[in-house]
Amino acid sequence: MRPSAGYPRILEGLLDAADVEYLKGFFDLQVKTEWEKNEALAASRNQPKPRRSLEYYTLLRHLHSEPRDHSLERVVSKLYAAIEKQLGSGFVIVHDFWSWRTPENVPAEFIHHDPDFWVAGRHDGFNLWILLDHADMSHSFDILVEEKNPKLYEIVGDKAGRLLPERDPKKSQSCPGLLFWDPLSRWPLLYERPWTRTLAMVLGVGFNKFWEKSQQGVLQLKRLLPTWAFRCFMFFAGWCFRLTPLPPGLELRMDRFKMKEGDALVLRQYELHTTDQDQLQSHQFRLAVGVKVLRQAPITQYCYTGPASRTRRSYPCLRWGLGELLPDFYRATKLDFKPYPSTFLTRALFAATAEVALGDAETR
C-alpha cells in the first residue's frame, strides 16, 4: 500500500468565506491584473496573446513583502494546522500555484505527475487544491485514481511520468498511449550556484529540446508503423527516449470530485491527473489555489522540466541544497525575493525553456 493511499480525498470547509474572498481578491489584484498587462503589452507589439499559464510562488512572494499581510499569514497558518491534524506531521509547503479554467484556458492539457514530488527522500506528498470560485463547475480536475486503474499503476510504480494518450481510435486498442518518464537528475544542482547557473540553463535547454523532439519523432513513428512494428522498435529503443508503450486494451478511467467553495481536494503524489477537457460554455469558469506539500526530507535530485522549478530557480533565496532538508519557506522569518541578475543570454535561455511543453508534444 502506498504511503499516501489513506489520505482523505476532500477536506471540507478548509477555508471559510472570509479566506475565500481574500484569496479571490488577491488573484484579481496580483495574478489576473499581471496577465492583462502582459496581454496588453503583447497586443501593442503585434505579438500573439500570451497563454495564461499556471502561476507559482505568488503567495510566498507576497507573504515576505512589506507591510506584512496578516490575512495571508492567517490562511497559511490554517493550511499548516489542517495538514498536521488531518494528514500528519513533518510536512512543509513547497510552493503555491493558481488554477484558472475558462473556455479559452486549460491549465494542464496533458495527463501527468508533478515531478517536483520526487525531489526528496520521502514519497508521501500531496497537493491541496482549494476551490475558490466557479460558474457551473463545482468539481475538481480529472484524476486517474488507482482503484479504477490498477494495471496502469502497476506499470507506473513509484516513478514520475506523463502520459501521451493515443488519439487515433484505430490504434487506441492495440496501443493506448505512451508513458514518458520525467528525467529527474542531480546535475541541475548547477542551477543552485550563481557561477554555474548559466551553464545549467544551456544544458536545460538542450535536454528539454531533446526530450520534446524525441517525443515528436516517436509519435510520428507510431503513426507511420503498424503497432507490432512500433512495439518491436520500442522494446529495443524506448529506453533512449524515456518512453514506455501502454499494453493493449488498457482503458483509462478518469474521476472528478464534487466540491464546494473553501473545500480542498487532496491529490496524492502518485496520482496522474489532468485539467478536465470538457467543452465549456462561455459563462463557465473555475478558480482554485493550491499548495504542494512534501514531507521534510533530504533533497536527493532535481526536476528541470517543470514550470514550478523554473520559477523557483529565478530567486537566490529559494535555493535547494543537495542532501539538505527541504526548506520551510512559508514559515521562514524573512526572504529577499530579489531575482538573479539577468543578461541577454540568460533571458534568451529562460525564454527558450518556457517554449518547451514536455508531455504535450503532439500539440506543437
C-alpha positions as CSV (number, residue, x, y, z in Angstrom):
1,M,0.0,0.0,0.0
2,R,1.3,3.4,-0.9
3,P,2.2,5.8,2.0
4,S,-0.4,8.4,0.8
5,A,-3.2,5.9,-0.2
6,G,-5.1,6.5,3.1
7,Y,-5.3,10.3,2.8
8,P,-8.8,11.8,2.8
9,R,-9.9,12.9,-0.6
10,I,-11.7,16.2,0.4
11,L,-11.0,18.5,3.3
12,E,-14.4,20.1,3.6
13,G,-14.6,23.8,4.6
14,L,-10.8,24.1,4.9
15,L,-11.1,27.9,4.3
16,D,-14.0,30.0,5.5
17,A,-15.9,32.6,3.4
18,A,-13.6,35.4,4.5
19,D,-10.5,33.5,3.5
20,V,-12.1,32.6,0.1
21,E,-13.0,36.3,-0.5
22,Y,-9.5,37.4,0.4
23,L,-7.9,34.9,-2.0
24,K,-10.2,35.8,-4.8
25,G,-9.3,39.5,-4.4
26,F,-5.6,38.5,-4.2
27,F,-6.0,36.7,-7.5
28,D,-7.6,39.6,-9.2
29,L,-5.0,42.1,-8.0
30,Q,-1.8,40.1,-8.1
31,V,-2.3,37.5,-10.9
32,K,-5.1,38.4,-13.2
33,T,-4.0,42.1,-13.4
34,E,-0.5,40.9,-14.4
35,W,-1.9,38.6,-17.1
36,E,-3.8,41.5,-18.5
37,K,-0.8,43.8,-18.5
38,N,1.2,41.2,-20.4
39,E,-1.6,40.7,-22.9
40,A,-1.9,44.5,-23.5
41,L,1.9,44.7,-24.0
42,A,1.8,41.8,-26.5
43,A,-1.0,43.5,-28.4
44,S,0.9,46.8,-28.5
45,R,3.8,44.9,-30.1
46,N,1.5,42.9,-32.5
47,Q,2.6,39.7,-30.8
48,P,0.4,36.7,-30.1
49,K,-1.7,36.8,-27.0
50,P,0.4,35.1,-24.2
51,R,-1.1,32.0,-22.6
52,R,-2.4,32.4,-19.0
53,S,-0.4,29.5,-17.6
54,L,-0.2,28.3,-14.0
55,E,1.5,30.8,-11.7
56,Y,3.8,29.8,-8.9
57,Y,5.1,31.3,-5.7
58,T,2.9,34.4,-5.8
59,L,1.6,33.8,-2.3
60,L,5.1,33.2,-1.0
61,R,6.5,36.4,-2.5
62,H,3.6,38.4,-1.0
63,L,4.0,36.6,2.3
64,H,7.5,38.0,2.6
65,S,6.7,41.5,1.4
66,E,6.3,44.6,3.5
67,P,4.0,45.6,5.1
68,R,3.1,42.2,6.3
69,D,-0.3,40.8,5.2
70,H,-2.0,39.3,8.2
71,S,-4.8,37.9,6.2
72,L,-2.4,35.8,4.2
73,E,-0.5,34.8,7.3
74,R,-3.8,33.6,8.8
75,V,-4.5,31.5,5.7
76,V,-1.0,29.9,5.7
77,S,-1.4,29.1,9.4
78,K,-4.8,27.4,8.7
79,L,-3.2,25.3,6.0
80,Y,-0.4,24.1,8.2
81,A,-2.9,23.4,11.1
82,A,-5.1,21.3,8.8
83,I,-2.2,19.5,7.3
84,E,-0.9,18.4,10.7
85,K,-4.3,17.5,12.0
86,Q,-5.7,15.6,9.1
87,L,-2.6,14.4,7.1
88,G,0.2,14.1,9.5
89,S,3.2,16.0,10.9
90,G,6.6,16.8,9.4
91,F,5.3,18.3,6.2
92,V,6.3,21.6,4.6
93,I,4.7,23.6,1.8
94,V,7.0,23.6,-1.2
95,H,5.2,26.0,-3.5
96,D,1.8,27.6,-4.2
97,F,0.0,27.8,-7.5
98,W,-3.1,29.1,-9.2
99,S,-5.5,27.2,-11.4
100,W,-7.7,29.3,-13.7
101,R,-10.1,27.3,-16.0
102,T,-12.2,29.0,-18.7
103,P,-13.3,28.1,-22.2
104,E,-10.1,29.6,-23.5
105,N,-7.8,28.5,-20.7
106,V,-6.8,24.9,-19.8
107,P,-4.0,25.0,-17.2
108,A,-2.6,21.5,-17.8
109,E,-3.7,19.9,-21.1
110,F,-1.9,16.6,-20.7
111,I,-2.0,13.7,-18.1
112,H,0.9,14.0,-15.8
113,H,2.5,13.6,-12.4
114,D,4.1,16.6,-10.7
115,P,7.8,15.7,-10.9
116,D,8.6,18.1,-8.0
117,F,7.1,15.5,-5.7
118,W,10.1,13.3,-6.3
119,V,12.9,15.7,-5.3
120,A,13.2,14.5,-1.7
121,G,13.7,11.2,0.0
122,R,10.1,10.7,1.1
123,H,7.3,9.9,-1.4
124,D,4.1,10.6,0.6
125,G,3.5,14.1,-0.6
126,F,0.2,15.7,-1.8
127,N,-1.4,18.8,-3.3
128,L,-4.1,20.7,-1.6
129,W,-6.3,22.2,-4.4
130,I,-8.8,24.6,-2.9
131,L,-11.8,25.7,-4.9
132,L,-12.4,29.4,-4.6
133,D,-15.0,30.4,-7.2
134,H,-16.8,28.9,-10.2
135,A,-19.7,29.2,-12.5
136,D,-21.4,25.7,-13.1
137,M,-18.1,24.0,-12.3
138,S,-18.4,22.7,-8.8
139,H,-15.9,19.9,-9.3
140,S,-12.2,19.1,-9.4
141,F,-10.0,18.4,-12.3
142,D,-9.7,14.8,-13.6
143,I,-7.7,12.2,-11.7
144,L,-6.7,8.6,-12.7
145,V,-7.4,7.0,-9.3
146,E,-5.5,3.8,-8.6
147,E,-8.6,1.9,-7.6
148,K,-10.1,2.2,-11.1
149,N,-6.7,1.9,-13.0
150,P,-4.8,-0.8,-11.2
151,K,-3.0,-2.1,-14.3
152,L,-1.8,1.4,-15.2
153,Y,-0.3,1.9,-11.7
154,E,1.4,-1.5,-11.8
155,I,3.4,0.0,-14.8
156,V,3.9,3.4,-13.2
157,G,5.2,2.1,-9.9
158,D,6.9,4.8,-7.9
159,K,8.2,6.9,-10.8
160,A,7.2,10.3,-12.1
161,G,5.7,10.3,-15.6
162,R,3.5,11.9,-18.2
163,L,1.0,10.1,-20.3
164,L,0.6,10.6,-24.1
165,P,-2.7,9.0,-25.0
166,E,-3.4,7.6,-28.5
167,R,-5.9,9.9,-30.2
168,D,-6.4,7.6,-33.3
169,P,-9.3,5.3,-32.4
170,K,-8.0,2.7,-34.9
171,K,-4.8,2.3,-32.8
172,S,-6.1,3.1,-29.3
173,Q,-7.0,-0.5,-28.6
174,S,-3.6,-2.0,-29.7
175,C,-1.5,0.8,-28.1
176,P,-3.5,3.1,-25.9
177,G,-0.6,5.5,-25.4
178,L,2.9,6.1,-24.2
179,L,4.4,6.9,-20.8
180,F,7.2,9.5,-20.6
181,W,9.3,9.1,-17.5
182,D,10.3,12.6,-16.2
183,P,14.1,13.0,-16.2
184,L,14.9,13.9,-12.6
185,S,18.7,14.2,-12.0
186,R,21.4,15.6,-9.8
187,W,23.2,17.7,-12.5
188,P,20.6,20.6,-12.0
189,L,22.5,21.3,-8.8
190,L,24.3,23.6,-11.2
191,Y,21.3,25.9,-11.2
192,E,21.7,26.4,-7.4
193,R,25.0,28.2,-7.7
194,P,25.4,31.7,-9.3
195,W,28.6,30.8,-11.1
196,T,27.3,27.7,-12.7
197,R,23.7,28.8,-13.4
198,T,24.2,29.9,-17.0
199,L,25.8,26.5,-17.8
200,A,22.9,24.8,-16.2
201,M,20.5,26.9,-18.3
202,V,22.3,25.9,-21.5
203,L,22.2,22.2,-20.5
204,G,18.5,22.6,-19.5
205,V,17.5,24.0,-22.9
206,G,19.4,21.2,-24.7
207,F,17.9,18.4,-22.7
208,N,14.4,19.8,-22.8
209,K,14.6,20.3,-26.6
210,F,15.9,16.7,-26.9
211,W,13.0,15.2,-24.9
212,E,10.5,17.3,-26.8
213,K,11.9,16.5,-30.3
214,S,12.3,12.8,-29.4
215,Q,8.7,12.6,-28.3
216,Q,7.5,14.2,-31.6
217,G,9.7,11.8,-33.5
218,V,8.5,8.7,-31.7
219,L,4.8,9.8,-32.0
220,Q,5.4,10.3,-35.8
221,L,6.9,6.8,-36.0
222,K,3.9,5.5,-34.1
223,R,1.6,6.9,-36.7
224,L,3.5,5.5,-39.6
225,L,4.3,2.0,-38.4
226,P,1.9,-0.9,-37.7
227,T,1.5,-1.4,-34.0
228,W,3.5,-4.7,-33.9
229,A,6.5,-3.0,-35.6
230,F,6.3,0.1,-33.4
231,R,6.2,-2.1,-30.2
232,C,9.3,-4.0,-31.5
233,F,11.1,-0.7,-32.0
234,M,10.1,0.5,-28.5
235,F,11.3,-2.8,-27.0
236,F,14.8,-2.1,-28.2
237,A,15.0,1.7,-28.3
238,G,12.3,3.1,-26.0
239,W,14.7,3.5,-23.1
240,C,16.7,6.0,-25.1
241,F,13.7,8.4,-25.2
242,R,12.4,7.5,-21.7
243,L,9.2,6.2,-23.3
244,T,7.1,3.1,-22.5
245,P,4.1,2.0,-24.6
246,L,1.0,1.0,-22.6
247,P,-0.3,-2.6,-23.0
248,P,-3.1,-3.4,-25.5
249,G,-6.7,-2.9,-24.3
250,L,-5.8,-0.7,-21.3
251,E,-8.6,1.7,-20.5
252,L,-8.0,4.9,-18.7
253,R,-10.8,5.8,-16.2
254,M,-10.9,9.3,-15.0
255,D,-12.6,10.6,-11.9
256,R,-13.5,14.1,-10.7
257,F,-15.0,15.1,-7.4
258,K,-17.8,17.4,-6.3
259,M,-16.6,20.3,-4.2
260,K,-17.8,23.5,-2.6
261,E,-16.0,26.8,-2.3
262,G,-13.5,26.6,0.5
263,D,-13.1,22.8,0.2
264,A,-9.7,21.3,-0.6
265,L,-9.1,18.3,-2.8
266,V,-6.1,16.1,-1.7
267,L,-4.2,14.9,-4.8
268,R,-1.8,12.1,-3.8
269,Q,1.7,12.2,-5.0
270,Y,1.4,9.1,-7.3
271,E,-1.8,10.1,-9.0
272,L,-1.8,11.0,-12.6
273,H,-4.1,13.9,-13.4
274,T,-5.1,16.5,-16.0
275,T,-7.3,19.5,-16.3
276,D,-10.8,18.4,-17.3
277,Q,-11.2,18.7,-21.1
278,D,-15.0,19.3,-21.4
279,Q,-16.2,21.9,-23.9
280,L,-17.3,24.8,-21.7
281,Q,-20.0,27.3,-22.3
282,S,-19.0,31.0,-22.5
283,H,-20.1,31.8,-18.9
284,Q,-18.3,28.9,-17.2
285,F,-15.1,29.3,-15.2
286,R,-13.3,27.9,-12.2
287,L,-10.7,29.4,-9.9
288,A,-8.6,27.4,-7.4
289,V,-5.5,28.0,-5.4
290,G,-3.2,25.1,-4.5
291,V,-0.1,24.2,-2.4
292,K,2.3,21.4,-2.9
293,V,3.2,19.7,0.3
294,L,6.1,17.3,0.9
295,R,7.5,15.5,4.0
296,Q,10.6,17.4,5.1
297,A,13.4,15.1,4.0
298,P,16.8,15.5,2.3
299,I,16.9,16.6,-1.3
300,T,18.1,13.7,-3.5
301,Q,17.6,15.1,-7.0
302,Y,16.1,17.9,-9.0
303,C,13.4,18.4,-11.6
304,Y,14.4,20.6,-14.6
305,T,11.4,20.1,-16.9
306,G,8.6,21.6,-14.7
307,P,7.4,25.2,-14.6
308,A,7.5,25.4,-10.8
309,S,11.2,24.6,-10.7
310,R,11.8,27.1,-13.5
311,T,10.2,29.8,-11.4
312,R,12.0,28.8,-8.2
313,R,15.4,29.0,-9.8
314,S,14.8,32.7,-10.6
315,Y,15.4,33.6,-6.9
316,P,18.6,33.0,-4.9
317,C,16.5,32.9,-1.7
318,L,14.8,29.7,-2.9
319,R,17.9,27.7,-3.4
320,W,17.8,23.9,-2.6
321,G,20.9,22.2,-1.5
322,L,21.6,18.6,-2.5
323,G,21.5,16.4,0.6
324,E,19.9,19.2,2.7
325,L,16.5,19.2,4.2
326,L,13.7,20.7,2.2
327,P,13.4,24.3,3.4
328,D,10.2,25.5,5.1
329,F,9.9,28.8,3.1
330,Y,6.4,29.5,4.2
331,R,7.3,29.7,7.9
332,A,10.7,31.4,7.4
333,T,11.2,34.7,9.1
334,K,12.2,36.8,6.0
335,L,13.1,36.0,2.4
336,D,14.6,38.5,0.0
337,F,12.9,37.9,-3.4
338,K,15.5,39.8,-5.4
339,P,15.9,37.8,-8.6
340,Y,19.2,36.7,-10.1
341,P,20.8,39.4,-12.3
342,S,19.8,38.9,-15.9
343,T,21.7,39.2,-19.1
344,F,20.7,39.0,-22.7
345,L,21.9,35.3,-22.7
346,T,20.1,34.3,-19.5
347,R,16.9,36.0,-20.7
348,A,17.1,34.1,-24.0
349,L,17.7,30.8,-22.3
350,F,14.9,31.4,-19.8
351,A,12.5,32.1,-22.7
352,A,13.7,29.0,-24.6
353,T,12.8,26.8,-21.7
354,A,9.4,28.3,-21.5
355,E,8.7,27.3,-25.1
356,V,9.2,23.6,-24.3
357,A,6.0,21.8,-23.3
358,L,7.1,18.3,-22.4
359,G,4.2,15.8,-22.4
360,D,2.3,17.9,-24.9
361,A,4.4,17.1,-28.0
362,E,1.5,16.4,-30.3
363,T,0.2,19.9,-30.0
364,R,3.5,21.6,-31.1
